[in-house]
Amino acid sequence: MRFFALDQMLDRDHRARTVWQYVESLDLETLYAHFKAVEGAKGRNPIAPEILLALWLLATLDSISSAREVARRTTTDIAYLWLCGGVSVNYHSISAFRSGNAEFFEKMLTDSVTAMLNAGFVTLRTIGQDGMRVRASAGSSSLRGKAKLEELHQAAKTHVKKLREESEDDSQQGQSESRRKAAQQRAARERAERIAESIRQVEELHDQKEKRKKGDGEKARCSTTDPDARRMKMGDGGFRPAYNFQFATDGESRMIVAVDVTNSGSDRGEMAPMHEKVVESYHQTPEQMLVDSAFATKADVKTVEASGTKVYSTVHGAESMKKRGNDPHSPQRGDSPEYAAFRERMGRDEAIRVYKKRPSIAEYPNAECRNRGCRLLRVRGLEKVRSVALLYASTFNLLRMMTLGVI
């Protein structure tokens, strides 16, 4: 029993109120469409999705990425108690909501940017793109080659079979014991499935390495706990299983306008797909695209420049060309007309001044997301990780709207 009113305990200018105001303005019809327990049908009343969404937005603003910690806050902190409004939540529901709604999070991001575009805050004239490697929920020791994975898969299948036989033999077991053994079987079965997926993906990696002449299949390894994760070089120079978050940011408002997640350790080939995504989402072609040299491959520059967008980046290999006495900004053998124009442009002082804006546009969202806990993922699988990335982007945009005075 509480002898106080939550609304009186929460400050009038607390950002939890702003979060709730923002959530109330959203169209949540797609979230309600998944409910099976509705009026006139049997089933337990589900938790309203606006409560779960508001909890995650506030938690991300507070640099909290753990569903268990969010659930704990709903029993101790006034702001989280106020958002719940007397509804009890558990960490299973909180975690499932974050990892299972990538489609809705992407729609929420696109709709909010479209509204800001119509209001004139977002212009899409200049777009900056940058990648951010986020450590996966898998240890480096979980990476295995094909031979070891096949050995582990056989052992996992044997374990599943043994547990099933033990469960069938003991027909007199109690209800609690039955649930415990069912949980053991489920965990063993899921492990076997993950290892099978790792074998499939390590074979794909083997084929890719063969095509690129990078060596034999023994060097291709996948994680037994998160098959989609890949070994990447991190900011501290170490190599760990990770994912590559790609953010496209508007140069005027510094809002994230598009998100993608890959398991490639390089940014090569990521500019053209992101540019296409921005054009398809908002039916507007950016005038400028600011990226670092890793994005500016000849193929991507050709594709983006042909669409009418000018690419601003350092020319790949410019320093080595200068050391050999060559001008990196003059046309080279094998250059397409678009890439030759890009080279010539980046030799001008005006282009250098434009390119200097890239860190404040493209790297700013990455730094903000890292400061709010986007360092270690707590979910596994490319689709769930994409859902987390979109949630971080939406929270960042909410913060930008609060800063701009829109809400």
N, C-alpha and C positions, 0 to 999 in steps of 0.2 A: 504494500500500500504506500502510495506517495502522497504526501501532504503539501504538494505544490503543483502549480500549473507549468507545464513545459514551455508554453509560449511566453510566459512571463520570465522564465529563467534564461531564454535565448535572446541575446542582444538584437535590437531592431536592425542593425546594419551587419549582422553576421552573414557570411557568404553562404551558409546553408540555406538561408531564405532566398538568395539569388539563384542558387542551384535548383531549388524547388520551383521557383518562378520560371526558370528556363525549361525544366522538364515538363511543366504544365502546358507550355506552348508547343510541344512536339506532338506529332501524329504517331500514336502508339498502337494503331490498329493492327499492324503486322504482328506485334508481340501478343496481343490478346487473341489473335487467330489461332495460336498454338494451344490454347487452353482446352482441355478435355472435360474438366469439371465446370459445367455451366448450369444456368438456371433450368430446373426441370430434369436434371440428370444427376446420377449418384457421383460421389467423389468429394474429397476434401477441398475446401476453398483454397485456391492458389494465392500466393503472395502477389499483390498488385505490381506489375512491372515497373511503374513509375517509382515505387519505393526502392527497388533493387537498382534501377538506373541512377537515381539520385544518390544512393549510398556509394556507388562506385565512382561517380563524378566527384563527390566530396572527398572520398578516400584518396583518389588520385591527386587531387589538389593538396591533400595533407601528406603526400609522398608515402602512401600505404599501398602495397601491392599484394598483401596476403589476405585471402578470404577469411581465414581464422581470426586475424586481427580486426578486420571489419566487423565480424560477428561479435567479437568481444566488445568493441566500441559501442555497439547497439545496446549494451547493458550497463555501460559506465559513463559515456559522454553525452552531455545534454544535446549537442547538435545532432548526433546520430539517433538518439532517442526521439528527438523532435521530428526527424524525417520519417521514422518508423510509425509514429503516431499510435503507439500501443500495440502494433503488430509485431509478433515475435518472428525472428528470422534465424536460420541456421547457416553454417558456412557452406554446406553442400549446395543449397539453393543459390547462395551468393556466388560461389565459384562457377556453377553450371551456367548462370546467367551471363557472366563475363565471357566464358569460353565458347558459348553456343549461339551467339547472335551477331556474327560478323556481317551478315547481310543487312541487318537493321542498323548497325553502327556505321556502315558505309553510306546508307541512305541518310542517316542523321547528319553525317559530315557534309554530304553533297547538298542537302536541303539548307543547312545553315549557311554554307558558302554562297549558295544561290541567292538567299535572302540578303546577305551582305553585298553581293554583286549588284542586286537591284537597288539597294540603298546607296550605292556609290562608294562604300568603304573598300570593297575589293574591286580591282580593275582588270586583273589578269594580263596587263600589258607586259609585265616582267615576271618571269617565273624562275625561282632558284631551286635546284635539286641537289640533295646530298644523301649519302647512305650512312647508316649507323649500325654497327655490329653489336648485337645484344646476346649475352651468354645464354645458352640453352639450359634447360633443366636436365642436364646429362653431364656426367663426369668424363674427363679425358680417358680414364681407364675403361670406359664402356665401349670405346671404339675397337672394332674387331675386323679382321680380314675374312674373306669368304670361307676359308677352311675352318677357322675357329667358329664362325657363325653356324655352319652346318653341324658341327659337333655339339654346340650349345642347343641348337634346335632339336636335335635327336634326343638329347637329355631332357629337354623341356617336354617333349611329347611323351616320353617314358614316364615322367613325373605326373603328367595329367592322367595318363592311363592308370597309374598306381592309385592315385587319389580316388578315381571313379570306382575302381574295384573295391577299395576299402569302404567307400560309402555304401555300395550295394551289399557288402557282406554284413555290415552292422545295421540291421533293420530295426533293432530295439533302442536305438539312440534317442535321447531326449530332443526337445525342440531347439534348445540353445546349442547343443552339440551339432545338430543337423545344420543349423545356420552357419556355425563356424566352419564346418567341412565344405559347405556350399561356397563360402567365401574363399576358402583355400583353393577349391577347384577353379573358381572364376579367376583368381589372381594367376594361377598357373597357366590357365588357358590364354589369358591376355598376354602373358610373357611369351608363350609360344608363338602367338600371332605377331607380336612385335618383332621377334627374331626372324620369323618368316619374311616379314616386310623388309627387314634389314638385308636379308639375303638377296631379295629382288632388287633393292636399290644399289647394293654393292656391285651387282652384275651390270647395272646401267652405268655406274661410275667406271667400271672396268672398260666397257665399250667406249665411253667418252675419252678415257685416257689413251686407248689404242688409236682412236681417230686423230687425237692431237699429238700422238707419238710421245707421250709423257712417261712411258714405262709400262711394266706388266701389271696384271690385276692384283698382285700381292700388295701393291701400294694403296689400292682402293680399300677404304675402311668405312664402316657405318656403326652407329651407336646401337647397342642392344636395348637401351631404354627410350631413345627418341630417334627412330630411323630417319626422320626428315632433317635432323640437324646435320651440319657439316663442320668439319674442322677448319677454323678460320684464324687468321692472325688478328689479335686484339690490339687495343690501343697501347697496352703496356709491353708489346713485343712478343707476348706468349701466344701459344696456339691452343684453342679450346673449341669444343662444339658450340656453335652459335647460329644465329639467323641474321640476315641483312635487312634492316628496315630502310625503306626508301620513302622520303618525304618530299613533296613538291610544295613550295611556299610562294604565296603572292608577294610581290615586291613592295606593294603599297601598304597593305594592312599587316604584313608578316603573319598571315593566317595560313595554315596548312590546307591546301585545296585538293590534294590527292595522296593516297597512301598505297604502297605495295610492299610485300614481304617476299623475299627470296631466300634460298639456301645456297646462293652463290657467294663465294668469298671475295669476288671482284665486282666492281661497278660497271665493268665493260658490258655494253649492250643494254643498259637500263634506261638510257635517256629517251630513245625513240618510243618504247612502250609507255613510259610515263607521259610523254608529250601527247601521244594518241589518246590516253585516258583522260587527260585534261580537256582536250578538244571535244571528245565524245560526251563528257559529263556536262559541259557548260556551253557547248556549241559556239565556242569562241577560240580563235587561234591567237596565242600569245605573240607579241611582237619580238620579245627577247627571251632567251633561255640562258641562265648563268649556271655553269657546271665546272667542276675541276677536270683536269686532263684525262682522268681515268674514264670519264663518261664520253669524251669527245673522240670516239672511234670514227674512222672514215665512213663506215656504213651508216652509223647513227647521225652523223653530221649531214650526210647527203640526204637522208630521209627527212630530218627536221627542217633543214634549209629549203628543201623542195616544197614544203608545206607553207612557206612564207614566214617562218620564225627564224630570226638571226641568232646564231649560237655564239656565246662569248665564253672563251676558255683559253687556257694556255695551250699552245701547240705541243702535241706529244713528241718528245724527243728533241725539243728545241735546243736545250743546252748542249747535247752531244753534237748537234749539227753545227752550232756556233764554234765549238772546239775544232771541228774539221774545216772551218772556214766557209761553211755554207750558210745561206740566209734562210732561216726556217719559215719566213713569211713570203717567200717567192714560190711560185708553182713548182711542184716536183713531179717526177715521172710517176704515173699511176693515179694522180689526183683526179677526182671528178670535178666538174665545173663548180659544184657547190663547195667542195672542200678547198679548192683553190681560192675561191672568194673568201672563205673563212680564214685561210692563212693570211691573205692580204689585209683583211680587216683587222686582225689581231696585231698587226704591225703598226697600227695608228695609235696615237696618244689618246684619242677620244675613246677607243675601244678599251684601252687599259683603264681609263677612269670608270667606265661602266662596269668592268669586271671586278674592280675593287669593292663594289657593293655586295659581291657574292657572300662573303662570310656573315655579314649582318642579316642577310635574307635567308640563306640556305642552312647555315650552321646554328642559327639562333634557336629554332625549334628542337634540334637535337640536344642542345645543352639544357634547355628547359625540361625536356622529357627525362633526361638522365638525372637532373636534380630532383625530380619527382618519383624516383624509384625505378626508372627503366634501365636497369643494369643486369638483373638476373631474372629470367623468365620462370614462372611457376606452373606453366602449362606445357604440354608436349604435342607436337604435330603442327604442320604448316598452317592448317585452317584455324586452329585455336590460337596460335601465335598471331595470325593476321587479325583476329578479333581483338586481342590485347593491344596491338599496334594502333588499330582504329580507335579504341577507347582512349588511348593516350593522346592521339591527334585531336579527338573531339574535346577532351578536357583542356588541351592547350588552346584550342579555338575559343572555348568558353572563357578562359582567362583573358584572352586577347579582347573579346567582346566586352568583358568587364573593364578592362583597361581603357578601351576606346569609348566607354560610356554608353554602349548600345543597350546593355541590360543592367 
